[in-house]
Amino acid sequence: DYLKGLFGINLLLRVHGSSVYKGGVLGLVSVVVYLIISITDDRNVEELDHPYAVGVLVSSVSFLIVFRANYGYQRYWEACGNVHHMMSKWLDATTHAGTYHLQCKHFSSIKPPTFFDNHQLNDLGLTRDRERARLSLTTNYTKSMMLSTSERGAIERSINKVDKVDNLTVNKTPQAIDFDLDSPASTHSDLSAGFENSAMHESHLVGPARLDGGMKLATQGKETPINGHTPSLFLQELCHLSSLAVAVAFTTLRNDIDGAASPLDLYVPGQPWPEVDPGKLSREEKIGIHGKWKMFKTIKYWIGLDRTPERRTKYNATRPLQVLGGVSDAEILMLQKARGASAKTQLAWNWLSEFMIREHLAGSMGAVGPPIVSRCFQFLSDGMIYYNHARKVMFIPFPFPSAQISAFFIFVIVFTVPLLMNQYANILWLGATLTFLTVTCLAGLHEAGREMENPFRNIPNDIPLCTLMAMYNESLVTLYNGFHPDFYWDPSMYEKEKNGSEHKQSPSPTVSTQNLEEAKMKDIPTKSVEGSKAKKSPRNVKEVKKQELPMESVGKSEADKAPIPGASIQSLEEADISQLRDTVSKQALELENLKKLIEQQLPMKAN
């Protein structure tokens, strides 16, 4: 929010967390020094013949201050990148484990149909075009005719819920597509019917949407506050351990004091986002951190006395890291036994890793191959690497020699700049103004570098870990949604439609005169051809082959070409004929081997 405002003028009024006001303290001190020098100085004597001497000093100090500010800026963005990388890697590992879990045998009864098992649907010319199917339904939102077509389309396609447009309330119709996820999917009959009609009339492969992702089918419709259904215990435990690992990591990054309070709390999905700006905390929270007197808080910040361990502990207590599923007393005790920030994070990481490998060996991740499952643990390992990178920024301060020399020369310019301005500014107020601006600029830049060099502790310019934690938890909750809502199309419905259309177009098969003549030419009895109107299955043809095929023709080399009495040429398909030929050839080979074996045994018995 601090970016809003005309030319950033609103930024000038913010005091807490400002490097301008901190640098302004030394600027005022420098103005006092300038006034003292101006009053006591004899104008007839020029101490400096040329400003080059003081100019070299100011230039050197400027380079030194810019150097520290630059590295402070780098440390800040490095910490931000490491935190997001850590969250991304651990979320990847958790998401993969959750999706593998949906492939285990316990979800076989609720899995959506697959395209591999229904490859024949490609012959129907169907499409998966959601846009055309969606446009056949009633519009998602309605308002007065003041809404243009482009505005209405933007609302319909918005991934966020829109309640107002241009200060006008947008009312949802009973046929709205954007349903609340807590509502049962069975109540959305309008949505299901619309998709079915679109599929039948426009050749779209779509079906009734299941906004529960099919998970209610696995839990027999038992509802809980989490997305309207009860997630599997594996998913609940997986998300809890992943959330706990990130919360413990964030806690150790922002508070590295043994014995200091670093509280964890319960996260409730859907609750308001934590405030990114600590300045927008409630009055009670501010009083608990800074006390009742706001002026004392500002003065302490200006002179650098507000960064005490006690103050940081109070701040952390008002903004605990929230864990999905809460934290048990046993988990708190185990974390308290682990000594040091790194050990606490390693313990939470170990709980998550052990749970995943144990459940994988038990079969909770389905038949997914070990090389693929190993990626989960690779992601966990990568996340720990980025955690240690972030911890490096937090635990290792800006090098002491550079910090000391920067602080020393900041105080030097407080006295040298007034001397320079006194020599070359003939007007008192102009010299005082230039002195204040010059010193405030250099001192403020130095304070900005100090603020950014440790982005986990320097309140209020710290990284908003509480907000990032809430976003991570909401990402974990999406694992409870199960399968895609549009995957539950019914292939049998399209097969029935295809069979019905073919039945209307093609007449029943009859025996033509040409078939009779071909049967006579191939020495196949006419009676068998005429009696073959009903199509025989491959199994029946095999039985006929075994029963009526002459034994003499089995041992011949042309056995696979022998006529099959009782079978119709029209009723046999190419695949059936090929299968019968293979079967006859195998039987002929077996009979030949059996014949040779008998011939070998007979002389032996005669002897």
C-alpha positions as CSV (number, residue, x, y, z in Angstrom):
1,D,0.0,0.0,0.0
2,Y,2.9,2.4,0.5
3,L,3.3,2.6,-3.2
4,K,0.0,4.4,-3.6
5,G,-0.1,8.2,-3.8
6,L,0.7,11.0,-6.2
7,F,4.5,10.9,-6.9
8,G,4.9,9.0,-3.7
9,I,4.1,12.0,-1.5
10,N,2.3,9.8,1.0
11,L,5.6,8.1,1.7
12,L,7.0,11.3,3.3
13,L,4.5,11.0,6.2
14,R,5.5,7.6,7.3
15,V,7.9,7.6,10.2
16,H,8.2,4.1,11.6
17,G,10.7,2.1,9.5
18,S,11.9,5.2,7.6
19,S,15.6,5.7,6.9
20,V,14.9,9.4,6.0
21,Y,13.9,10.3,9.5
22,K,16.7,8.3,11.0
23,G,19.2,10.0,8.8
24,G,17.5,13.3,9.6
25,V,18.6,13.0,13.2
26,L,22.2,13.3,12.2
27,G,21.3,16.0,9.7
28,L,19.9,18.2,12.5
29,V,23.0,17.6,14.5
30,S,25.1,18.7,11.5
31,V,23.0,21.9,11.2
32,V,23.7,22.7,14.8
33,V,27.4,22.3,14.1
34,Y,27.1,24.5,11.0
35,L,25.4,27.3,13.0
36,I,28.0,27.2,15.7
37,I,30.8,27.4,13.1
38,S,29.0,30.2,11.3
39,I,28.5,32.3,14.4
40,T,32.0,31.9,15.8
41,D,33.9,32.0,12.5
42,D,35.8,35.1,11.3
43,R,34.7,35.7,7.8
44,N,38.0,37.6,7.1
45,V,40.0,34.4,7.4
46,E,39.5,31.6,4.8
47,E,40.4,28.2,6.2
48,L,40.0,26.6,2.8
49,D,41.4,28.1,-0.4
50,H,39.7,25.4,-2.5
51,P,36.9,22.9,-1.8
52,Y,38.9,20.0,-3.3
53,A,40.2,18.9,0.1
54,V,36.7,18.4,1.7
55,G,35.3,17.2,-1.7
56,V,37.7,14.3,-1.7
57,L,36.6,13.3,1.7
58,V,32.9,13.5,0.9
59,S,33.4,11.5,-2.3
60,S,35.2,8.8,-0.5
61,V,32.6,8.6,2.2
62,S,29.8,8.5,-0.4
63,F,31.5,5.5,-2.2
64,L,31.8,3.7,1.2
65,I,28.2,4.3,2.1
66,V,26.9,3.2,-1.4
67,F,29.0,0.1,-1.1
68,R,27.3,-0.9,2.1
69,A,23.9,0.0,0.9
70,N,24.4,-2.1,-2.3
71,Y,25.4,-5.2,-0.3
72,G,22.5,-4.7,2.1
73,Y,20.2,-4.6,-0.9
74,Q,21.7,-7.8,-2.2
75,R,21.3,-9.5,1.1
76,Y,17.7,-8.5,1.3
77,W,16.7,-9.9,-2.1
78,E,18.9,-13.0,-1.6
79,A,16.9,-13.7,1.6
80,C,13.6,-13.2,-0.2
81,G,14.7,-15.5,-3.0
82,N,15.9,-18.2,-0.6
83,V,12.6,-18.2,1.3
84,H,10.5,-18.5,-1.8
85,H,12.8,-21.3,-3.2
86,M,12.5,-23.2,0.1
87,M,8.7,-22.9,0.1
88,S,8.5,-23.9,-3.6
89,K,10.7,-27.0,-3.2
90,W,8.9,-28.3,-0.1
91,L,5.5,-27.5,-1.7
92,D,6.6,-29.5,-4.8
93,A,7.5,-32.5,-2.6
94,T,4.3,-32.4,-0.8
95,T,2.2,-32.0,-3.9
96,H,3.9,-34.9,-5.6
97,A,3.4,-37.1,-2.6
98,G,-0.3,-36.1,-2.5
99,T,-0.9,-36.8,-6.2
100,Y,0.9,-40.1,-5.9
101,H,-1.3,-41.0,-3.0
102,L,-4.4,-40.6,-5.3
103,Q,-3.0,-43.3,-7.5
104,C,-3.1,-46.0,-4.8
105,K,-5.6,-48.8,-4.8
106,H,-7.8,-47.3,-2.1
107,F,-9.0,-44.7,-4.7
108,S,-9.5,-47.1,-7.5
109,S,-13.3,-46.9,-7.1
110,I,-13.4,-43.1,-7.5
111,K,-10.8,-42.5,-10.1
112,P,-12.0,-40.7,-13.2
113,P,-12.0,-42.6,-16.5
114,T,-8.8,-42.4,-18.5
115,F,-8.2,-41.7,-22.2
116,F,-6.0,-44.7,-22.5
117,D,-8.8,-47.1,-21.5
118,N,-11.3,-45.3,-23.8
119,H,-9.2,-44.8,-26.9
120,Q,-12.2,-45.6,-29.1
121,L,-13.7,-42.2,-28.2
122,N,-11.2,-40.6,-30.6
123,D,-13.2,-42.1,-33.5
124,L,-16.2,-40.0,-32.5
125,G,-14.6,-36.6,-33.3
126,L,-15.1,-35.3,-29.7
127,T,-13.3,-32.3,-28.3
128,R,-12.4,-31.1,-24.9
129,D,-13.1,-27.4,-25.7
130,R,-14.3,-26.0,-22.3
131,E,-14.9,-22.5,-23.7
132,R,-17.5,-23.5,-26.2
133,A,-19.2,-25.8,-23.7
134,R,-19.2,-23.1,-21.1
135,L,-20.7,-20.5,-23.4
136,S,-23.7,-22.7,-24.0
137,L,-24.8,-22.2,-20.4
138,T,-26.4,-19.3,-18.6
139,T,-23.9,-16.5,-17.8
140,N,-22.1,-16.8,-14.5
141,Y,-23.1,-13.3,-13.2
142,T,-25.9,-11.0,-14.0
143,K,-26.3,-7.3,-13.4
144,S,-28.1,-4.5,-14.9
145,M,-27.5,-3.7,-18.6
146,M,-24.9,-1.1,-17.4
147,L,-22.4,-4.0,-17.6
148,S,-20.8,-4.2,-21.1
149,T,-20.0,-7.5,-22.8
150,S,-16.3,-7.1,-22.1
151,E,-17.0,-6.4,-18.4
152,R,-19.3,-9.4,-18.1
153,G,-16.8,-11.6,-19.8
154,A,-14.0,-10.4,-17.5
155,I,-16.2,-11.3,-14.4
156,E,-17.1,-14.7,-15.8
157,R,-13.4,-15.6,-16.4
158,S,-12.1,-14.1,-13.1
159,I,-10.3,-16.7,-10.9
160,N,-11.2,-14.5,-7.9
161,K,-14.7,-14.0,-6.6
162,V,-16.1,-10.7,-7.7
163,D,-18.8,-9.1,-5.6
164,K,-18.7,-5.5,-6.8
165,V,-18.0,-3.8,-10.1
166,D,-17.7,0.0,-10.2
167,N,-19.4,0.2,-6.7
168,L,-22.4,-1.8,-8.0
169,T,-23.2,-5.1,-6.4
170,V,-23.0,-8.2,-8.6
171,N,-25.7,-10.7,-7.8
172,K,-25.2,-14.4,-8.4
173,T,-27.9,-16.2,-10.2
174,P,-29.1,-19.7,-9.2
175,Q,-27.5,-21.0,-12.3
176,A,-24.0,-19.5,-11.6
177,I,-21.0,-21.6,-12.4
178,D,-18.8,-20.2,-9.7
179,F,-20.2,-22.3,-6.9
180,D,-18.9,-22.3,-3.3
181,L,-16.6,-25.3,-2.8
182,D,-18.4,-26.1,0.4
183,S,-21.6,-26.9,-1.4
184,P,-22.3,-30.5,-2.4
185,A,-21.8,-31.2,-6.1
186,S,-25.1,-33.1,-6.3
187,T,-27.1,-29.9,-5.8
188,H,-25.8,-28.3,-9.0
189,S,-28.2,-30.0,-11.4
190,D,-28.3,-27.0,-13.7
191,L,-24.6,-27.2,-14.2
192,S,-24.6,-30.9,-14.9
193,A,-27.5,-30.7,-17.3
194,G,-25.9,-27.9,-19.2
195,F,-22.7,-29.8,-19.7
196,E,-24.5,-33.0,-20.8
197,N,-26.6,-31.1,-23.3
198,S,-23.5,-29.3,-24.7
199,A,-21.7,-32.7,-25.0
200,M,-24.6,-34.3,-26.9
201,H,-25.3,-31.5,-29.3
202,E,-21.9,-30.0,-29.9
203,S,-19.8,-33.2,-29.6
204,H,-17.9,-32.2,-26.5
205,L,-16.4,-34.8,-24.2
206,V,-17.6,-33.3,-20.9
207,G,-19.7,-34.5,-18.0
208,P,-21.3,-33.4,-14.8
209,A,-18.7,-31.4,-12.8
210,R,-17.8,-32.7,-9.4
211,L,-16.7,-29.8,-7.3
212,D,-15.6,-32.2,-4.5
213,G,-13.0,-33.8,-6.9
214,G,-14.7,-37.1,-6.3
215,M,-13.5,-37.2,-2.7
216,K,-17.0,-37.5,-1.3
217,L,-17.2,-40.8,-3.1
218,A,-14.3,-42.1,-1.0
219,T,-15.7,-40.7,2.3
220,Q,-19.3,-41.7,1.8
221,G,-20.4,-38.1,1.7
222,K,-19.2,-37.3,5.3
223,E,-18.8,-33.5,5.4
224,T,-16.3,-31.4,7.4
225,P,-15.4,-27.8,7.3
226,I,-12.5,-28.6,5.0
227,N,-13.9,-28.2,1.4
228,G,-17.1,-29.9,2.4
229,H,-15.6,-33.4,2.7
230,T,-13.2,-35.3,4.8
231,P,-9.7,-35.7,3.2
232,S,-7.8,-38.9,3.7
233,L,-5.8,-39.2,6.8
234,F,-2.6,-39.5,4.8
235,L,-3.3,-36.1,3.1
236,Q,-4.1,-34.5,6.4
237,E,-0.9,-35.7,8.1
238,L,1.2,-34.9,5.0
239,C,0.0,-31.3,4.9
240,H,0.4,-30.9,8.6
241,L,4.0,-32.0,8.6
242,S,4.8,-29.9,5.6
243,S,3.2,-26.8,7.2
244,L,5.0,-27.5,10.5
245,A,8.4,-27.8,8.7
246,V,8.0,-24.4,7.1
247,A,6.6,-22.8,10.2
248,V,9.6,-24.0,12.3
249,A,12.0,-22.8,9.6
250,F,10.4,-19.3,9.6
251,T,10.4,-19.2,13.4
252,T,14.1,-19.9,13.6
253,L,14.9,-17.4,10.9
254,R,13.2,-14.5,12.6
255,N,14.2,-15.4,16.2
256,D,17.6,-17.0,16.9
257,I,17.6,-16.5,20.7
258,D,17.5,-19.6,22.8
259,G,14.9,-19.4,25.5
260,A,13.0,-16.7,23.7
261,A,9.3,-17.3,22.9
262,S,8.7,-18.4,19.3
263,P,5.1,-19.4,19.4
264,L,3.2,-21.6,16.8
265,D,-0.6,-21.5,16.4
266,L,-3.5,-23.1,14.6
267,Y,-4.2,-22.1,11.0
268,V,-7.9,-22.1,10.0
269,P,-8.3,-22.3,6.2
270,G,-10.1,-19.3,4.7
271,Q,-9.3,-16.9,7.6
272,P,-8.2,-13.3,6.7
273,W,-4.7,-12.9,5.5
274,P,-2.2,-11.6,8.1
275,E,-1.2,-8.0,7.6
276,V,1.9,-7.6,5.5
277,D,2.7,-4.2,7.1
278,P,3.3,-4.4,10.9
279,G,2.2,-0.8,11.1
280,K,-1.4,-1.9,10.4
281,L,-1.7,-4.1,13.4
282,S,-4.5,-3.6,15.8
283,R,-4.2,-1.1,18.6
284,E,-4.0,-3.8,21.2
285,E,-1.2,-5.6,19.4
286,K,0.7,-2.3,19.0
287,I,0.3,-1.6,22.7
288,G,1.6,-5.1,23.6
289,I,4.7,-4.5,21.5
290,H,5.6,-0.8,22.0
291,G,3.6,0.3,25.0
292,K,0.9,3.0,25.3
293,W,3.1,6.0,24.3
294,K,3.5,6.1,20.6
295,M,6.0,9.0,20.8
296,F,8.4,6.9,22.9
297,K,8.3,4.2,20.2
298,T,9.2,6.7,17.5
299,I,12.0,8.2,19.5
300,K,13.5,4.8,20.3
301,Y,13.4,3.9,16.6
302,W,15.1,7.2,15.7
303,I,18.0,6.6,18.1
304,G,18.2,2.9,17.4
305,L,17.0,1.6,20.8
306,D,14.0,-0.4,19.6
307,R,15.9,-3.5,18.3
308,T,16.2,-5.3,21.6
309,P,15.6,-9.1,22.1
310,E,12.7,-8.3,24.5
311,R,11.0,-6.2,21.9
312,R,11.4,-8.8,19.2
313,T,10.1,-11.5,21.4
314,K,6.9,-9.4,22.1
315,Y,6.5,-8.8,18.4
316,N,6.8,-12.6,17.6
317,A,4.3,-13.4,20.3
318,T,1.7,-11.1,18.7
319,R,2.3,-12.7,15.2
320,P,2.7,-16.4,15.7
321,L,3.4,-18.7,12.7
322,Q,0.3,-20.7,12.1
323,V,0.4,-24.4,11.3
324,L,-2.3,-26.4,9.3
325,G,-3.8,-28.8,11.8
326,G,-2.3,-27.1,14.8
327,V,0.6,-28.2,17.0
328,S,0.5,-30.9,19.6
329,D,2.1,-30.7,23.1
330,A,4.4,-33.6,22.2
331,E,5.6,-31.8,19.1
332,I,6.3,-28.6,21.1
333,L,8.3,-30.6,23.7
334,M,10.3,-32.3,21.1
335,L,11.1,-29.0,19.4
336,Q,12.1,-27.5,22.7
337,K,14.5,-30.3,23.3
338,A,16.3,-29.7,20.0
339,R,19.0,-27.1,20.8
340,G,19.6,-24.4,18.3
341,A,17.7,-23.1,15.3
342,S,19.2,-25.5,12.8
343,A,18.4,-28.6,15.0
344,K,14.8,-27.6,15.4
345,T,14.3,-27.2,11.6
346,Q,16.1,-30.4,11.0
347,L,13.8,-32.2,13.4
348,A,10.7,-31.0,11.7
349,W,12.2,-31.8,8.3
350,N,13.0,-35.3,9.5
351,W,9.4,-35.9,10.6
352,L,8.2,-35.1,7.1
353,S,10.8,-37.2,5.3
354,E,10.3,-40.2,7.5
355,F,6.6,-40.1,7.1
356,M,6.8,-40.0,3.3
357,I,9.2,-42.9,3.0
358,R,7.3,-45.0,5.5
359,E,4.0,-44.5,3.7
360,H,5.6,-45.1,0.3
361,L,7.0,-48.5,1.4
362,A,3.5,-49.3,2.8
363,G,1.8,-48.5,-0.5
364,S,0.2,-45.2,0.2
365,M,1.8,-43.7,-3.0
366,G,0.5,-46.4,-5.3
367,A,2.5,-48.2,-7.9
368,V,4.6,-45.1,-8.8
369,G,8.1,-46.2,-9.6
370,P,10.9,-45.5,-7.0
371,P,12.9,-43.3,-9.4
372,I,9.9,-41.0,-9.7
373,V,9.1,-41.0,-5.9
374,S,12.8,-40.2,-5.3
375,R,12.1,-36.7,-6.7
376,C,10.0,-35.9,-3.6
377,F,13.1,-36.4,-1.4
378,Q,15.2,-34.5,-3.9
379,F,12.8,-31.6,-3.5
380,L,12.9,-31.8,0.3
381,S,16.7,-31.8,0.1
382,D,16.8,-28.8,-2.2
383,G,14.4,-26.9,0.2
384,M,16.8,-27.5,3.1
385,I,19.6,-26.1,1.0
386,Y,17.7,-22.9,0.4
387,Y,16.8,-22.7,4.1
388,N,20.5,-22.8,5.0
389,H,21.1,-20.1,2.5
390,A,18.5,-17.9,4.1
391,R,19.9,-18.8,7.5
392,K,23.3,-17.6,6.3
393,V,21.9,-14.2,5.6
394,M,20.2,-14.1,9.0
395,F,23.0,-15.6,11.2
396,I,26.1,-14.0,9.6
397,P,25.9,-10.2,9.9
398,F,27.5,-7.7,7.7
399,P,31.3,-7.9,8.2
400,F,32.4,-6.0,11.2
401,P,35.3,-4.1,9.6
402,S,33.1,-2.7,6.9
403,A,30.3,-1.9,9.3
404,Q,32.7,-0.1,11.6
405,I,34.4,2.1,9.0
406,S,31.0,3.0,7.6
407,A,29.7,4.1,11.0
408,F,32.9,6.0,11.7
409,F,32.9,8.2,8.6
410,I,29.2,8.9,8.9
411,F,30.0,10.8,12.1
412,V,33.0,12.4,10.3
413,I,30.8,14.0,7.7
414,V,28.5,15.4,10.4
415,F,31.4,17.8,11.2
416,T,33.2,18.2,7.8
417,V,30.1,19.0,5.7
418,P,29.2,22.1,7.9
419,L,32.8,23.3,7.6
420,L,32.6,23.0,3.8
421,M,29.2,24.8,3.6
422,N,30.5,27.6,5.9
423,Q,33.3,28.4,3.5
424,Y,31.2,28.6,0.3
425,A,27.6,29.5,1.5
426,N,27.3,33.2,2.2
427,I,23.7,33.0,3.3
428,L,23.0,31.4,6.7
429,W,19.7,29.6,5.9
430,L,21.0,28.3,2.6
431,G,24.1,26.9,4.2
432,A,22.0,25.2,6.9
433,T,19.7,23.8,4.4
434,L,22.4,22.3,2.2
435,T,24.2,20.9,5.3
436,F,21.0,19.2,6.4
437,L,20.2,17.7,3.0
438,T,23.8,16.4,2.4
439,V,24.2,14.8,5.7
440,T,20.6,13.4,5.7
441,C,21.2,11.8,2.3
442,L,24.4,10.0,3.3
443,A,23.2,9.0,6.8
444,G,19.9,7.9,5.4
445,L,21.5,5.7,2.8
446,H,23.7,4.2,5.5
447,E,20.6,3.4,7.6
448,A,18.8,1.9,4.6
449,G,21.7,-0.5,4.2
450,R,21.5,-1.4,7.8
451,E,17.8,-2.0,7.6
452,M,18.1,-4.3,4.6
453,E,21.1,-6.4,5.6
454,N,19.0,-8.5,8.0
455,P,15.5,-8.8,6.5
456,F,14.3,-11.3,9.1
457,R,14.7,-9.2,12.2
458,N,14.6,-5.5,11.3
459,I,10.9,-4.7,12.0
460,P,9.0,-3.2,10.2
461,N,11.2,-3.7,7.1
462,D,11.3,-7.5,7.6
463,I,10.0,-10.1,5.1
464,P,6.3,-10.8,5.8
465,L,6.8,-14.4,7.0
466,C,3.3,-14.6,8.5
467,T,1.6,-13.8,5.3
468,L,3.9,-16.2,3.3
469,M,3.0,-18.9,5.8
470,A,-0.7,-18.4,5.3
471,M,-0.2,-18.5,1.6
472,Y,1.7,-21.8,1.9
473,N,-1.1,-23.3,4.1
474,E,-3.7,-22.3,1.6
475,S,-1.7,-24.0,-1.2
476,L,-1.6,-27.2,0.9
477,V,-5.4,-27.1,1.4
478,T,-5.8,-27.5,-2.4
479,L,-4.5,-31.0,-2.1
480,Y,-7.8,-31.9,-0.4
481,N,-9.7,-31.1,-3.6
482,G,-9.0,-34.5,-5.2
483,F,-9.3,-34.9,-8.9
484,H,-10.1,-32.3,-11.6
485,P,-13.9,-31.5,-11.5
486,D,-14.3,-32.0,-15.3
487,F,-12.7,-35.5,-15.5
488,Y,-15.8,-37.4,-14.6
489,W,-17.2,-37.9,-18.1
490,D,-19.1,-41.1,-18.8
491,P,-17.7,-43.0,-21.8
492,S,-20.6,-45.4,-21.9
493,M,-23.0,-42.5,-22.7
494,Y,-21.0,-41.7,-25.9
495,E,-20.8,-45.4,-26.8
496,K,-24.6,-45.7,-26.6
497,E,-25.0,-42.6,-28.7
498,K,-22.7,-44.1,-31.3
499,N,-24.4,-47.5,-31.4
500,G,-27.8,-45.9,-31.6
501,S,-26.8,-43.8,-34.7
502,E,-25.2,-46.8,-36.4
503,H,-28.3,-48.9,-35.7
504,K,-30.5,-46.3,-37.4
505,Q,-28.3,-46.0,-40.5
506,S,-27.2,-49.6,-41.3
507,P,-29.7,-52.4,-42.0
508,S,-29.5,-55.9,-40.6
509,P,-26.9,-58.2,-42.3
510,T,-28.3,-60.6,-44.9
511,V,-26.7,-63.3,-47.0
512,S,-26.3,-62.1,-50.6
513,T,-26.2,-64.1,-53.8
514,Q,-22.6,-63.2,-54.2
515,N,-21.8,-64.8,-50.8
516,L,-23.6,-67.9,-51.8
517,E,-21.6,-68.2,-55.1
518,E,-18.3,-67.6,-53.2
519,A,-19.2,-70.3,-50.7
520,K,-19.9,-72.8,-53.5
521,M,-16.6,-72.0,-55.2
522,K,-14.7,-72.6,-51.9
523,D,-16.6,-75.9,-51.3
524,I,-18.3,-74.6,-48.2
525,P,-21.8,-76.1,-47.7
526,T,-24.5,-73.7,-48.7
527,K,-26.5,-74.7,-45.7
528,S,-23.8,-73.5,-43.3
529,V,-23.6,-70.1,-45.1
530,E,-27.3,-69.5,-45.0
531,G,-27.4,-70.4,-41.3
532,S,-24.8,-67.9,-40.4
533,K,-26.9,-64.8,-40.1
534,A,-26.2,-64.5,-36.4
535,K,-22.5,-63.5,-35.9
536,K,-20.6,-66.2,-33.9
537,S,-18.1,-65.3,-31.3
538,P,-14.4,-66.3,-31.6
539,R,-15.0,-68.8,-28.8
540,N,-17.8,-70.6,-30.7
541,V,-15.7,-70.7,-33.8
542,K,-12.8,-72.3,-31.9
543,E,-15.2,-75.0,-30.6
544,V,-16.5,-75.7,-34.1
545,K,-12.9,-75.9,-35.3
546,K,-12.0,-78.4,-32.7
547,Q,-15.1,-80.6,-33.2
548,E,-15.5,-80.7,-37.0
549,L,-12.0,-80.3,-38.3
550,P,-10.8,-83.6,-39.8
551,M,-7.8,-85.2,-38.1
552,E,-6.0,-85.9,-41.3
553,S,-5.9,-82.2,-42.2
554,V,-4.3,-81.3,-38.9
555,G,-0.9,-82.7,-39.7
556,K,-0.7,-81.2,-43.1
557,S,1.4,-78.1,-43.9
558,E,-1.7,-76.4,-45.3
559,A,-3.7,-77.0,-42.2
560,D,-4.2,-73.3,-41.6
561,K,-5.9,-73.0,-44.9
562,A,-8.4,-75.9,-44.4
563,P,-12.1,-75.0,-44.7
564,I,-14.1,-74.8,-41.5
565,P,-17.5,-76.5,-41.8
566,G,-20.3,-74.9,-40.1
567,A,-18.8,-71.5,-40.1
568,S,-19.9,-68.6,-42.3
569,I,-17.4,-66.6,-44.3
570,Q,-19.4,-63.5,-43.6
571,S,-19.4,-64.1,-39.8
572,L,-15.6,-64.4,-39.5
573,E,-13.5,-61.3,-39.1
574,E,-9.9,-61.0,-40.1
575,A,-8.7,-61.0,-36.5
576,D,-10.7,-64.2,-35.8
577,I,-9.3,-66.0,-38.8
578,S,-5.8,-65.0,-37.9
579,Q,-6.3,-66.2,-34.3
580,L,-7.8,-69.5,-35.5
581,R,-4.8,-70.1,-37.8
582,D,-2.4,-69.6,-35.0
583,T,-4.3,-72.0,-32.8
584,V,-4.5,-74.7,-35.5
585,S,-0.8,-74.4,-36.3
586,K,0.1,-74.8,-32.6
587,Q,-2.2,-77.8,-32.3
588,A,-0.7,-79.4,-35.5
589,L,2.8,-78.9,-34.1
590,E,1.8,-80.5,-30.8
591,L,0.2,-83.5,-32.5
592,E,3.4,-83.9,-34.7
593,N,5.6,-83.9,-31.6
594,L,3.2,-86.4,-29.9
595,K,3.3,-88.7,-32.9
596,K,7.1,-88.7,-32.9
597,L,7.1,-89.5,-29.2
598,I,4.7,-92.5,-29.7
599,E,6.8,-93.8,-32.6
600,Q,9.9,-93.7,-30.4
601,Q,8.2,-95.5,-27.5
602,L,6.7,-98.4,-29.5
603,P,10.1,-100.0,-30.5
604,M,11.3,-99.7,-27.0
605,K,8.2,-101.6,-25.7
606,A,8.6,-104.3,-28.4
607,N,12.2,-104.9,-27.3
